[in-house]
């Protein structure tokens, strides 16, 4: 279950950017409620676990982010129609997935279910 908590923390961080930083369309931040599709491509976290956490994430967005940023979001698991997308992967690998990206004019961010531990404690502290 620690992977799910780790994943949730990174998802919250990804969603905490103001709208102006996430979109490249008009400079005006209209009152909106985008649909964010949560896609699970991880073998570490099950679809059932992601679906289990979605109500808590939705509550956090509605309660904590919406009042601060002036816009909310509707989270959906693997939605076909969406305004933004969060893709859960096991690791960043070598695919250049760090950060957030724009694909077809829509923001996409990646969340990683596993982190690679340091090879040894000595290397970690250097």
Secondary structure, 3 states (H helix, E strand, C coil): CHHHHHHHHHHHHHHCCCHHHHCCCCCCCCCCEEEEEEEECCCCCCHHHHHHHHHHHHHHHHHHHHHHHCCEEEEEECCCCCCEEEEEECCCCCCCCCCEEEECCEEEEEEECCCCCCCCHHHHHC
